[in-house]
Amino acid sequence: MLRKKLDDFIYYSQHEWVYFSGSFYYISSIMKTWQQSREDCQQKKADLIIINSKEEQDFCKKFQKAMWIGLTETEGVWKWVDGTGLITSFWGPNEPNNYKGRNEDCAVTGYHSGETSWNDGLCETQNFWICEKTMSL
C-alpha cells in the first residue's frame, strides 16, 4: 500500500502537478467551460478543487489567473463537487450576484484581487481551471 502511494506521489510530481498540504493540483494552461473542465479533471482521476481553508485559497491566488473551482449553485444552494455544502467562502465584493439577472451558477477563483476573489460566472464561459487530487503519505 505504501509503495502504491509512493509511486502515485512520484507520478503526479513528475507530470505538471503541484503538491500542497496533502493534495496534488493541476493548473490548466488552456480554457474550457466548467463542465469540460470538470471532465478533464475526472479523466485525470481527480476533480475540480474544493477550497476549504484560507491556506488553500492563498495557494490558488499565487497562480494569478481566474480558474474554475468545484463549486456550483442549484436552486439557490451552493455545493461542492463532492456534494458538501459551502461553509468557508472567499466571495469577492457583492458576489455571488447573478449579474444582470443571468444564471451564474459556477464559481471562479482569482476573478477579483485580494483574498476574497471568487466570482459566480456563467458555466458556459471558458476559463482556466484547477484540479485537486487528495493524496497523503
MARPALUM-819929 format. One record per atom (N, C-alpha, C, O): x, y, z; residue number from 0; residue in one letter. Coordinates in nm, 2 decimals, always signed. Example, Ala and Ser with C-alpha at 12.3 -4.5 7.8 and 13.67 -1.06 7.14 Angstrom:
((+1.32; -0.57; +0.78); 0; 'A')
((+1.23; -0.45; +0.78); 0; 'A')
((+1.32; -0.33; +0.78); 0; 'A')
((+1.42; -0.33; +0.85); 0; 'A')
((+1.28; -0.22; +0.71); 1; 'S')
((+1.37; -0.11; +0.71); 1; 'S')
((+1.29; +0.00; +0.79); 1; 'S')
((+1.34; +0.11; +0.80); 1; 'S')
This chain:
((+0.08; -0.12; +0.00); 0; 'M')
((+0.00; +0.00; +0.00); 0; 'M')
((+0.09; +0.13; +0.00); 0; 'M')
((+0.06; +0.22; -0.08); 0; 'M')
((+0.19; +0.13; +0.09); 1; 'L')
((+0.28; +0.24; +0.09); 1; 'L')
((+0.35; +0.26; -0.04); 1; 'L')
((+0.38; +0.37; -0.09); 1; 'L')
((+0.39; +0.15; -0.10); 2; 'R')
((+0.46; +0.15; -0.23); 2; 'R')
((+0.37; +0.22; -0.34); 2; 'R')
((+0.42; +0.30; -0.42); 2; 'R')
((+0.24; +0.18; -0.34); 3; 'K')
((+0.15; +0.24; -0.44); 3; 'K')
((+0.14; +0.39; -0.42); 3; 'K')
((+0.14; +0.47; -0.51); 3; 'K')
((+0.12; +0.43; -0.29); 4; 'K')
((+0.12; +0.57; -0.26); 4; 'K')
((+0.24; +0.65; -0.30); 4; 'K')
((+0.23; +0.76; -0.36); 4; 'K')
((+0.36; +0.59; -0.28); 5; 'L')
((+0.48; +0.65; -0.32); 5; 'L')
((+0.49; +0.66; -0.47); 5; 'L')
((+0.54; +0.76; -0.53); 5; 'L')
((+0.45; +0.55; -0.54); 6; 'D')
((+0.45; +0.55; -0.69); 6; 'D')
((+0.36; +0.66; -0.74); 6; 'D')
((+0.40; +0.74; -0.84); 6; 'D')
((+0.24; +0.68; -0.68); 7; 'D')
((+0.15; +0.78; -0.72); 7; 'D')
((+0.21; +0.92; -0.70); 7; 'D')
((+0.20; +1.01; -0.78); 7; 'D')
((+0.27; +0.94; -0.58); 8; 'F')
((+0.33; +1.06; -0.55); 8; 'F')
((+0.43; +1.10; -0.65); 8; 'F')
((+0.44; +1.22; -0.69); 8; 'F')
((+0.52; +1.01; -0.69); 9; 'I')
((+0.62; +1.03; -0.79); 9; 'I')
((+0.56; +1.07; -0.92); 9; 'I')
((+0.60; +1.16; -0.99); 9; 'I')
((+0.46; +0.99; -0.96); 10; 'Y')
((+0.39; +1.01; -1.09); 10; 'Y')
((+0.34; +1.16; -1.10); 10; 'Y')
((+0.37; +1.23; -1.20); 10; 'Y')
((+0.26; +1.20; -1.00); 11; 'Y')
((+0.20; +1.33; -1.01); 11; 'Y')
((+0.30; +1.44; -1.00); 11; 'Y')
((+0.29; +1.54; -1.07); 11; 'Y')
((+0.40; +1.42; -0.92); 12; 'S')
((+0.51; +1.53; -0.91); 12; 'S')
((+0.59; +1.54; -1.04); 12; 'S')
((+0.65; +1.65; -1.06); 12; 'S')
((+0.59; +1.44; -1.12); 13; 'Q')
((+0.66; +1.45; -1.25); 13; 'Q')
((+0.57; +1.48; -1.37); 13; 'Q')
((+0.62; +1.49; -1.48); 13; 'Q')
((+0.44; +1.50; -1.35); 14; 'H')
((+0.35; +1.53; -1.46); 14; 'H')
((+0.27; +1.66; -1.44); 14; 'H')
((+0.15; +1.66; -1.45); 14; 'H')
((+0.34; +1.77; -1.42); 15; 'E')
((+0.28; +1.90; -1.41); 15; 'E')
((+0.18; +1.93; -1.30); 15; 'E')
((+0.10; +2.02; -1.31); 15; 'E')
((+0.19; +1.85; -1.19); 16; 'W')
((+0.10; +1.87; -1.08); 16; 'W')
((+0.19; +1.93; -0.97); 16; 'W')
((+0.31; +1.91; -0.96); 16; 'W')
((+0.12; +2.01; -0.89); 17; 'V')
((+0.19; +2.08; -0.78); 17; 'V')
((+0.14; +2.03; -0.65); 17; 'V')
((+0.02; +2.02; -0.63); 17; 'V')
((+0.23; +1.99; -0.56); 18; 'Y')
((+0.19; +1.94; -0.43); 18; 'Y')
((+0.17; +2.05; -0.33); 18; 'Y')
((+0.26; +2.14; -0.32); 18; 'Y')
((+0.06; +2.05; -0.25); 19; 'F')
((+0.04; +2.14; -0.14); 19; 'F')
((-0.05; +2.08; -0.03); 19; 'F')
((-0.16; +2.04; -0.07); 19; 'F')
((+0.00; +2.07; +0.09); 20; 'S')
((-0.08; +2.04; +0.20); 20; 'S')
((-0.17; +1.91; +0.18); 20; 'S')
((-0.29; +1.92; +0.21); 20; 'S')
((-0.12; +1.80; +0.14); 21; 'G')
((-0.19; +1.68; +0.13); 21; 'G')
((-0.26; +1.65; +0.00); 21; 'G')
((-0.34; +1.55; -0.01); 21; 'G')
((-0.25; +1.74; -0.10); 22; 'S')
((-0.31; +1.72; -0.23); 22; 'S')
((-0.22; +1.76; -0.34); 22; 'S')
((-0.13; +1.84; -0.32); 22; 'S')
((-0.24; +1.70; -0.46); 23; 'F')
((-0.18; +1.75; -0.58); 23; 'F')
((-0.28; +1.83; -0.66); 23; 'F')
((-0.40; +1.80; -0.66); 23; 'F')
((-0.23; +1.94; -0.73); 24; 'Y')
((-0.31; +2.03; -0.80); 24; 'Y')
((-0.26; +2.04; -0.94); 24; 'Y')
((-0.14; +2.05; -0.97); 24; 'Y')
((-0.35; +2.04; -1.04); 25; 'Y')
((-0.32; +2.06; -1.18); 25; 'Y')
((-0.38; +2.19; -1.22); 25; 'Y')
((-0.50; +2.21; -1.21); 25; 'Y')
((-0.30; +2.28; -1.27); 26; 'I')
((-0.35; +2.41; -1.32); 26; 'I')
((-0.34; +2.41; -1.47); 26; 'I')
((-0.24; +2.39; -1.53); 26; 'I')
((-0.46; +2.43; -1.53); 27; 'S')
((-0.47; +2.42; -1.68); 27; 'S')
((-0.40; +2.54; -1.74); 27; 'S')
((-0.38; +2.65; -1.69); 27; 'S')
((-0.36; +2.51; -1.87); 28; 'S')
((-0.29; +2.62; -1.95); 28; 'S')
((-0.38; +2.66; -2.06); 28; 'S')
((-0.35; +2.75; -2.14); 28; 'S')
((-0.50; +2.60; -2.07); 29; 'I')
((-0.60; +2.63; -2.18); 29; 'I')
((-0.73; +2.66; -2.11); 29; 'I')
((-0.74; +2.64; -1.99); 29; 'I')
((-0.83; +2.71; -2.18); 30; 'M')
((-0.96; +2.74; -2.12); 30; 'M')
((-1.06; +2.65; -2.17); 30; 'M')
((-1.06; +2.61; -2.29); 30; 'M')
((-1.16; +2.62; -2.08); 31; 'K')
((-1.27; +2.53; -2.12); 31; 'K')
((-1.39; +2.58; -2.03); 31; 'K')
((-1.38; +2.66; -1.94); 31; 'K')
((-1.51; +2.53; -2.07); 32; 'T')
((-1.63; +2.56; -1.98); 32; 'T')
((-1.62; +2.48; -1.85); 32; 'T')
((-1.52; +2.40; -1.83); 32; 'T')
((-1.70; +2.51; -1.75); 33; 'W')
((-1.70; +2.45; -1.62); 33; 'W')
((-1.71; +2.30; -1.64); 33; 'W')
((-1.63; +2.22; -1.58); 33; 'W')
((-1.81; +2.25; -1.72); 34; 'Q')
((-1.83; +2.11; -1.73); 34; 'Q')
((-1.72; +2.04; -1.80); 34; 'Q')
((-1.67; +1.93; -1.76); 34; 'Q')
((-1.66; +2.10; -1.91); 35; 'Q')
((-1.55; +2.05; -1.98); 35; 'Q')
((-1.43; +2.04; -1.88); 35; 'Q')
((-1.35; +1.95; -1.89); 35; 'Q')
((-1.41; +2.14; -1.80); 36; 'S')
((-1.30; +2.15; -1.70); 36; 'S')
((-1.31; +2.03; -1.60); 36; 'S')
((-1.22; +1.96; -1.57); 36; 'S')
((-1.44; +2.01; -1.55); 37; 'R')
((-1.46; +1.90; -1.46); 37; 'R')
((-1.43; +1.77; -1.52); 37; 'R')
((-1.37; +1.68; -1.46); 37; 'R')
((-1.47; +1.75; -1.64); 38; 'E')
((-1.45; +1.62; -1.72); 38; 'E')
((-1.30; +1.60; -1.73); 38; 'E')
((-1.25; +1.49; -1.72); 38; 'E')
((-1.22; +1.71; -1.76); 39; 'D')
((-1.08; +1.69; -1.77); 39; 'D')
((-1.02; +1.64; -1.64); 39; 'D')
((-0.93; +1.56; -1.64); 39; 'D')
((-1.06; +1.70; -1.53); 40; 'C')
((-1.01; +1.66; -1.40); 40; 'C')
((-1.05; +1.51; -1.38); 40; 'C')
((-0.96; +1.44; -1.33); 40; 'C')
((-1.17; +1.48; -1.41); 41; 'Q')
((-1.21; +1.34; -1.38); 41; 'Q')
((-1.13; +1.24; -1.47); 41; 'Q')
((-1.10; +1.13; -1.42); 41; 'Q')
((-1.10; +1.28; -1.59); 42; 'Q')
((-1.01; +1.19; -1.67); 42; 'Q')
((-0.88; +1.17; -1.61); 42; 'Q')
((-0.81; +1.07; -1.63); 42; 'Q')
((-0.84; +1.27; -1.53); 43; 'K')
((-0.71; +1.26; -1.46); 43; 'K')
((-0.72; +1.20; -1.32); 43; 'K')
((-0.63; +1.21; -1.24); 43; 'K')
((-0.83; +1.14; -1.30); 44; 'K')
((-0.86; +1.07; -1.17); 44; 'K')
((-0.86; +1.17; -1.05); 44; 'K')
((-0.81; +1.14; -0.94); 44; 'K')
((-0.91; +1.29; -1.08); 45; 'A')
((-0.92; +1.40; -0.98); 45; 'A')
((-1.05; +1.47; -1.00); 45; 'A')
((-1.14; +1.41; -1.06); 45; 'A')
((-1.07; +1.58; -0.94); 46; 'D')
((-1.19; +1.66; -0.96); 46; 'D')
((-1.15; +1.81; -0.94); 46; 'D')
((-1.04; +1.84; -0.90); 46; 'D')
((-1.25; +1.90; -0.98); 47; 'L')
((-1.22; +2.04; -0.96); 47; 'L')
((-1.19; +2.07; -0.81); 47; 'L')
((-1.25; +2.00; -0.72); 47; 'L')
((-1.11; +2.16; -0.78); 48; 'I')
((-1.07; +2.19; -0.64); 48; 'I')
((-1.19; +2.22; -0.55); 48; 'I')
((-1.28; +2.29; -0.59); 48; 'I')
((-1.18; +2.18; -0.43); 49; 'I')
((-1.26; +2.22; -0.32); 49; 'I')
((-1.18; +2.30; -0.22); 49; 'I')
((-1.09; +2.24; -0.16); 49; 'I')
((-1.21; +2.42; -0.21); 50; 'I')
((-1.13; +2.51; -0.13); 50; 'I')
((-1.19; +2.52; +0.01); 50; 'I')
((-1.31; +2.57; +0.02); 50; 'I')
((-1.13; +2.47; +0.11); 51; 'N')
((-1.19; +2.47; +0.24); 51; 'N')
((-1.10; +2.53; +0.35); 51; 'N')
((-1.12; +2.51; +0.47); 51; 'N')
((-1.00; +2.62; +0.31); 52; 'S')
((-0.92; +2.69; +0.41); 52; 'S')
((-0.86; +2.81; +0.35); 52; 'S')
((-0.85; +2.82; +0.22); 52; 'S')
((-0.82; +2.90; +0.43); 53; 'K')
((-0.76; +3.03; +0.39); 53; 'K')
((-0.62; +2.99; +0.32); 53; 'K')
((-0.58; +3.05; +0.22); 53; 'K')
((-0.55; +2.89; +0.37); 54; 'E')
((-0.42; +2.85; +0.31); 54; 'E')
((-0.44; +2.80; +0.17); 54; 'E')
((-0.36; +2.83; +0.08); 54; 'E')
((-0.55; +2.72; +0.15); 55; 'E')
((-0.57; +2.67; +0.01); 55; 'E')
((-0.61; +2.78; -0.08); 55; 'E')
((-0.57; +2.78; -0.20); 55; 'E')
((-0.69; +2.88; -0.03); 56; 'Q')
((-0.73; +2.99; -0.11); 56; 'Q')
((-0.60; +3.07; -0.15); 56; 'Q')
((-0.59; +3.12; -0.26); 56; 'Q')
((-0.51; +3.09; -0.05); 57; 'D')
((-0.39; +3.17; -0.08); 57; 'D')
((-0.30; +3.09; -0.18); 57; 'D')
((-0.24; +3.15; -0.26); 57; 'D')
((-0.30; +2.96; -0.17); 58; 'F')
((-0.23; +2.88; -0.27); 58; 'F')
((-0.28; +2.90; -0.41); 58; 'F')
((-0.20; +2.92; -0.50); 58; 'F')
((-0.41; +2.91; -0.43); 59; 'C')
((-0.47; +2.94; -0.56); 59; 'C')
((-0.44; +3.08; -0.61); 59; 'C')
((-0.42; +3.10; -0.73); 59; 'C')
((-0.43; +3.17; -0.52); 60; 'K')
((-0.40; +3.31; -0.56); 60; 'K')
((-0.27; +3.33; -0.63); 60; 'K')
((-0.25; +3.41; -0.71); 60; 'K')
((-0.17; +3.24; -0.59); 61; 'K')
((-0.04; +3.26; -0.64); 61; 'K')
((-0.03; +3.23; -0.80); 61; 'K')
((+0.07; +3.27; -0.86); 61; 'K')
((-0.13; +3.17; -0.85); 62; 'F')
((-0.13; +3.14; -1.00); 62; 'F')
((-0.18; +3.26; -1.08); 62; 'F')
((-0.16; +3.26; -1.20); 62; 'F')
((-0.24; +3.36; -1.01); 63; 'Q')
((-0.27; +3.49; -1.07); 63; 'Q')
((-0.35; +3.48; -1.20); 63; 'Q')
((-0.32; +3.54; -1.30); 63; 'Q')
((-0.46; +3.39; -1.20); 64; 'K')
((-0.55; +3.38; -1.31); 64; 'K')
((-0.68; +3.33; -1.26); 64; 'K')
((-0.69; +3.26; -1.16); 64; 'K')
((-0.79; +3.37; -1.33); 65; 'A')
((-0.92; +3.32; -1.29); 65; 'A')
((-0.93; +3.17; -1.33); 65; 'A')
((-0.90; +3.14; -1.45); 65; 'A')
((-0.98; +3.09; -1.24); 66; 'M')
((-0.99; +2.95; -1.26); 66; 'M')
((-1.12; +2.89; -1.21); 66; 'M')
((-1.16; +2.93; -1.10); 66; 'M')
((-1.18; +2.80; -1.28); 67; 'W')
((-1.30; +2.73; -1.23); 67; 'W')
((-1.26; +2.65; -1.11); 67; 'W')
((-1.15; +2.60; -1.10); 67; 'W')
((-1.35; +2.65; -1.01); 68; 'I')
((-1.33; +2.56; -0.89); 68; 'I')
((-1.46; +2.47; -0.88); 68; 'I')
((-1.55; +2.49; -0.96); 68; 'I')
((-1.45; +2.38; -0.79); 69; 'G')
((-1.56; +2.28; -0.79); 69; 'G')
((-1.68; +2.32; -0.71); 69; 'G')
((-1.73; +2.24; -0.62); 69; 'G')
((-1.73; +2.43; -0.74); 70; 'L')
((-1.85; +2.49; -0.67); 70; 'L')
((-1.96; +2.53; -0.76); 70; 'L')
((-1.93; +2.62; -0.85); 70; 'L')
((-2.08; +2.48; -0.75); 71; 'T')
((-2.19; +2.52; -0.83); 71; 'T')
((-2.31; +2.55; -0.75); 71; 'T')
((-2.32; +2.51; -0.63); 71; 'T')
((-2.41; +2.62; -0.81); 72; 'E')
((-2.53; +2.65; -0.75); 72; 'E')
((-2.65; +2.58; -0.81); 72; 'E')
((-2.66; +2.58; -0.94); 72; 'E')
((-2.73; +2.52; -0.73); 73; 'T')
((-2.85; +2.46; -0.78); 73; 'T')
((-2.97; +2.50; -0.69); 73; 'T')
((-2.96; +2.48; -0.57); 73; 'T')
((-3.07; +2.56; -0.75); 74; 'E')
((-3.19; +2.61; -0.68); 74; 'E')
((-3.15; +2.69; -0.56); 74; 'E')
((-3.20; +2.67; -0.45); 74; 'E')
((-3.05; +2.78; -0.57); 75; 'G')
((-3.01; +2.88; -0.47); 75; 'G')
((-2.92; +2.82; -0.36); 75; 'G')
((-2.89; +2.89; -0.27); 75; 'G')
((-2.87; +2.70; -0.38); 76; 'V')
((-2.78; +2.64; -0.28); 76; 'V')
((-2.64; +2.61; -0.35); 76; 'V')
((-2.64; +2.54; -0.45); 76; 'V')
((-2.54; +2.66; -0.29); 77; 'W')
((-2.40; +2.64; -0.34); 77; 'W')
((-2.35; +2.51; -0.28); 77; 'W')
((-2.35; +2.50; -0.16); 77; 'W')
((-2.30; +2.42; -0.37); 78; 'K')
((-2.24; +2.29; -0.32); 78; 'K')
((-2.11; +2.26; -0.39); 78; 'K')
((-2.09; +2.30; -0.51); 78; 'K')
((-2.03; +2.19; -0.32); 79; 'W')
((-1.90; +2.15; -0.38); 79; 'W')
((-1.93; +2.02; -0.47); 79; 'W')
((-2.03; +1.96; -0.46); 79; 'W')
((-1.83; +1.98; -0.55); 80; 'V')
((-1.85; +1.87; -0.64); 80; 'V')
((-1.86; +1.74; -0.56); 80; 'V')
((-1.91; +1.64; -0.62); 80; 'V')
((-1.82; +1.73; -0.44); 81; 'D')
((-1.84; +1.61; -0.36); 81; 'D')
((-1.98; +1.61; -0.29); 81; 'D')
((-2.01; +1.52; -0.21); 81; 'D')
((-2.06; +1.71; -0.31); 82; 'G')
((-2.20; +1.71; -0.26); 82; 'G')
((-2.21; +1.79; -0.12); 82; 'G')
((-2.32; +1.81; -0.08); 82; 'G')
((-2.09; +1.83; -0.07); 83; 'T')
((-2.10; +1.90; +0.06); 83; 'T')
((-2.14; +2.05; +0.04); 83; 'T')
((-2.12; +2.11; -0.07); 83; 'T')
((-2.20; +2.11; +0.14); 84; 'G')
((-2.24; +2.25; +0.13); 84; 'G')
((-2.13; +2.34; +0.15); 84; 'G')
((-2.02; +2.30; +0.20); 84; 'G')
((-2.15; +2.46; +0.11); 85; 'L')
((-2.05; +2.57; +0.12); 85; 'L')
((-2.05; +2.62; +0.27); 85; 'L')
((-2.15; +2.67; +0.32); 85; 'L')
((-1.93; +2.61; +0.33); 86; 'I')
((-1.92; +2.66; +0.47); 86; 'I')
((-1.82; +2.78; +0.47); 86; 'I')
((-1.86; +2.89; +0.51); 86; 'I')
((-1.70; +2.75; +0.43); 87; 'T')
((-1.59; +2.86; +0.42); 87; 'T')
((-1.60; +2.91; +0.28); 87; 'T')
((-1.59; +2.84; +0.18); 87; 'T')
((-1.61; +3.05; +0.26); 88; 'S')
((-1.61; +3.10; +0.13); 88; 'S')
((-1.52; +3.23; +0.12); 88; 'S')
((-1.49; +3.29; +0.22); 88; 'S')
((-1.49; +3.26; +0.00); 89; 'F')
((-1.40; +3.37; -0.03); 89; 'F')
((-1.46; +3.45; -0.15); 89; 'F')
((-1.38; +3.49; -0.24); 89; 'F')
((-1.59; +3.48; -0.14); 90; 'W')
((-1.65; +3.56; -0.24); 90; 'W')
((-1.60; +3.70; -0.25); 90; 'W')
((-1.57; +3.76; -0.15); 90; 'W')
((-1.59; +3.75; -0.37); 91; 'G')
((-1.55; +3.89; -0.39); 91; 'G')
((-1.66; +3.99; -0.35); 91; 'G')
((-1.77; +3.94; -0.31); 91; 'G')
((-1.63; +4.12; -0.35); 92; 'P')
((-1.73; +4.21; -0.31); 92; 'P')
((-1.86; +4.20; -0.39); 92; 'P')
((-1.86; +4.19; -0.51); 92; 'P')
((-1.97; +4.19; -0.32); 93; 'N')
((-2.11; +4.18; -0.39); 93; 'N')
((-2.13; +4.06; -0.47); 93; 'N')
((-2.21; +4.05; -0.56); 93; 'N')
((-2.05; +3.95; -0.43); 94; 'E')
((-2.07; +3.82; -0.50); 94; 'E')
((-2.12; +3.72; -0.40); 94; 'E')
((-2.10; +3.74; -0.28); 94; 'E')
((-2.19; +3.62; -0.44); 95; 'P')
((-2.24; +3.59; -0.58); 95; 'P')
((-2.36; +3.69; -0.61); 95; 'P')
((-2.43; +3.73; -0.52); 95; 'P')
((-2.38; +3.72; -0.74); 96; 'N')
((-2.48; +3.82; -0.77); 96; 'N')
((-2.57; +3.79; -0.89); 96; 'N')
((-2.66; +3.87; -0.92); 96; 'N')
((-2.54; +3.68; -0.97); 97; 'N')
((-2.62; +3.66; -1.09); 97; 'N')
((-2.63; +3.79; -1.17); 97; 'N')
((-2.74; +3.84; -1.20); 97; 'N')
((-2.51; +3.85; -1.20); 98; 'Y')
((-2.50; +3.98; -1.27); 98; 'Y')
((-2.60; +3.99; -1.39); 98; 'Y')
((-2.61; +3.91; -1.47); 98; 'Y')
((-2.67; +4.10; -1.39); 99; 'K')
((-2.77; +4.13; -1.49); 99; 'K')
((-2.87; +4.02; -1.51); 99; 'K')
((-2.93; +4.00; -1.62); 99; 'K')
((-2.91; +3.95; -1.40); 100; 'G')
((-3.01; +3.85; -1.40); 100; 'G')
((-2.97; +3.72; -1.47); 100; 'G')
((-3.06; +3.64; -1.49); 100; 'G')
((-2.84; +3.71; -1.50); 101; 'R')
((-2.80; +3.59; -1.57); 101; 'R')
((-2.78; +3.47; -1.46); 101; 'R')
((-2.75; +3.50; -1.35); 101; 'R')
((-2.80; +3.35; -1.51); 102; 'N')
((-2.78; +3.24; -1.42); 102; 'N')
((-2.63; +3.21; -1.41); 102; 'N')
((-2.58; +3.12; -1.48); 102; 'N')
((-2.57; +3.27; -1.32); 103; 'E')
((-2.42; +3.25; -1.29); 103; 'E')
((-2.41; +3.14; -1.18); 103; 'E')
((-2.41; +3.18; -1.07); 103; 'E')
((-2.40; +3.02; -1.23); 104; 'D')
((-2.41; +2.91; -1.13); 104; 'D')
((-2.28; +2.83; -1.11); 104; 'D')
((-2.28; +2.73; -1.04); 104; 'D')
((-2.17; +2.88; -1.16); 105; 'C')
((-2.04; +2.82; -1.14); 105; 'C')
((-1.94; +2.92; -1.09); 105; 'C')
((-1.94; +3.03; -1.12); 105; 'C')
((-1.86; +2.87; -0.99); 106; 'A')
((-1.77; +2.96; -0.92); 106; 'A')
((-1.63; +2.96; -0.98); 106; 'A')
((-1.57; +2.86; -1.03); 106; 'A')
((-1.57; +3.08; -0.98); 107; 'V')
((-1.43; +3.10; -1.03); 107; 'V')
((-1.35; +3.17; -0.92); 107; 'V')
((-1.40; +3.26; -0.85); 107; 'V')
((-1.23; +3.12; -0.90); 108; 'T')
((-1.14; +3.19; -0.80); 108; 'T')
((-1.04; +3.27; -0.88); 108; 'T')
((-1.01; +3.24; -1.00); 108; 'T')
((-0.99; +3.38; -0.82); 109; 'G')
((-0.89; +3.46; -0.89); 109; 'G')
((-0.95; +3.57; -0.98); 109; 'G')
((-0.88; +3.63; -1.05); 109; 'G')
((-1.08; +3.58; -0.97); 110; 'Y')
((-1.15; +3.68; -1.05); 110; 'Y')
((-1.13; +3.82; -1.00); 110; 'Y')
((-1.11; +3.92; -1.07); 110; 'Y')
((-1.14; +3.84; -0.87); 111; 'H')
((-1.12; +3.97; -0.80); 111; 'H')
((-0.98; +3.96; -0.74); 111; 'H')
((-0.93; +3.86; -0.71); 111; 'H')
((-0.93; +4.08; -0.71); 112; 'S')
((-0.80; +4.09; -0.64); 112; 'S')
((-0.82; +4.07; -0.49); 112; 'S')
((-0.93; +4.09; -0.44); 112; 'S')
((-0.72; +4.03; -0.42); 113; 'G')
((-0.73; +4.02; -0.28); 113; 'G')
((-0.77; +3.88; -0.24); 113; 'G')
((-0.79; +3.79; -0.33); 113; 'G')
((-0.78; +3.86; -0.11); 114; 'E')
((-0.82; +3.72; -0.06); 114; 'E')
((-0.96; +3.68; -0.10); 114; 'E')
((-0.98; +3.56; -0.13); 114; 'E')
((-1.05; +3.77; -0.10); 115; 'T')
((-1.19; +3.74; -0.14); 115; 'T')
((-1.20; +3.76; -0.29); 115; 'T')
((-1.24; +3.86; -0.34); 115; 'T')
((-1.17; +3.65; -0.37); 116; 'S')
((-1.15; +3.66; -0.51); 116; 'S')
((-1.25; +3.58; -0.59); 116; 'S')
((-1.24; +3.58; -0.72); 116; 'S')
((-1.35; +3.52; -0.53); 117; 'W')
((-1.44; +3.43; -0.60); 117; 'W')
((-1.55; +3.52; -0.67); 117; 'W')
((-1.59; +3.63; -0.63); 117; 'W')
((-1.59; +3.47; -0.79); 118; 'N')
((-1.70; +3.52; -0.86); 118; 'N')
((-1.79; +3.41; -0.91); 118; 'N')
((-1.75; +3.30; -0.93); 118; 'N')
((-1.92; +3.44; -0.92); 119; 'D')
((-2.01; +3.35; -0.98); 119; 'D')
((-2.02; +3.38; -1.13); 119; 'D')
((-2.04; +3.50; -1.16); 119; 'D')
((-2.00; +3.28; -1.21); 120; 'G')
((-1.99; +3.31; -1.36); 120; 'G')
((-2.09; +3.21; -1.43); 120; 'G')
((-2.13; +3.11; -1.38); 120; 'G')
((-2.11; +3.25; -1.56); 121; 'L')
((-2.18; +3.16; -1.65); 121; 'L')
((-2.10; +3.03; -1.67); 121; 'L')
((-1.99; +3.04; -1.71); 121; 'L')
((-2.16; +2.92; -1.65); 122; 'C')
((-2.09; +2.79; -1.66); 122; 'C')
((-2.04; +2.77; -1.80); 122; 'C')
((-1.95; +2.69; -1.82); 122; 'C')
((-2.10; +2.83; -1.90); 123; 'E')
((-2.06; +2.81; -2.04); 123; 'E')
((-1.94; +2.90; -2.08); 123; 'E')
((-1.89; +2.88; -2.19); 123; 'E')
((-1.90; +2.99; -1.99); 124; 'T')
((-1.79; +3.07; -2.02); 124; 'T')
((-1.66; +2.99; -2.01); 124; 'T')
((-1.66; +2.89; -1.94); 124; 'T')
((-1.56; +3.02; -2.09); 125; 'Q')
((-1.44; +2.95; -2.09); 125; 'Q')
((-1.34; +3.01; -1.99); 125; 'Q')
((-1.32; +3.13; -2.00); 125; 'Q')
((-1.28; +2.93; -1.90); 126; 'N')
((-1.18; +2.98; -1.80); 126; 'N')
((-1.08; +2.87; -1.79); 126; 'N')
((-1.09; +2.76; -1.84); 126; 'N')
((-0.97; +2.91; -1.73); 127; 'F')
((-0.87; +2.81; -1.68); 127; 'F')
((-0.94; +2.73; -1.57); 127; 'F')
((-1.05; +2.77; -1.52); 127; 'F')
((-0.88; +2.63; -1.52); 128; 'W')
((-0.93; +2.55; -1.41); 128; 'W')
((-0.82; +2.49; -1.33); 128; 'W')
((-0.71; +2.48; -1.37); 128; 'W')
((-0.86; +2.44; -1.21); 129; 'I')
((-0.76; +2.38; -1.12); 129; 'I')
((-0.83; +2.25; -1.06); 129; 'I')
((-0.93; +2.25; -1.00); 129; 'I')
((-0.76; +2.14; -1.09); 130; 'C')
((-0.80; +2.01; -1.04); 130; 'C')
((-0.73; +1.98; -0.90); 130; 'C')
((-0.62; +2.03; -0.88); 130; 'C')
((-0.79; +1.90; -0.82); 131; 'E')
((-0.73; +1.86; -0.70); 131; 'E')
((-0.74; +1.71; -0.68); 131; 'E')
((-0.84; +1.64; -0.71); 131; 'E')
((-0.63; +1.65; -0.65); 132; 'K')
((-0.62; +1.50; -0.62); 132; 'K')
((-0.56; +1.49; -0.48); 132; 'K')
((-0.44; +1.51; -0.45); 132; 'K')
((-0.65; +1.45; -0.39); 133; 'T')
((-0.61; +1.43; -0.25); 133; 'T')
((-0.51; +1.32; -0.24); 133; 'T')
((-0.54; +1.21; -0.29); 133; 'T')
((-0.40; +1.34; -0.17); 134; 'M')
((-0.30; +1.23; -0.16); 134; 'M')
((-0.21; +1.26; -0.04); 134; 'M')
((-0.14; +1.36; -0.04); 134; 'M')
((-0.21; +1.18; +0.05); 135; 'S')
((-0.12; +1.19; +0.17); 135; 'S')
((-0.04; +1.07; +0.18); 135; 'S')
((-0.09; +0.96; +0.16); 135; 'S')
((+0.08; +1.08; +0.23); 136; 'L')
((+0.17; +0.97; +0.25); 136; 'L')
((+0.16; +0.92; +0.40); 136; 'L')
((+0.22; +0.83; +0.44); 136; 'L')
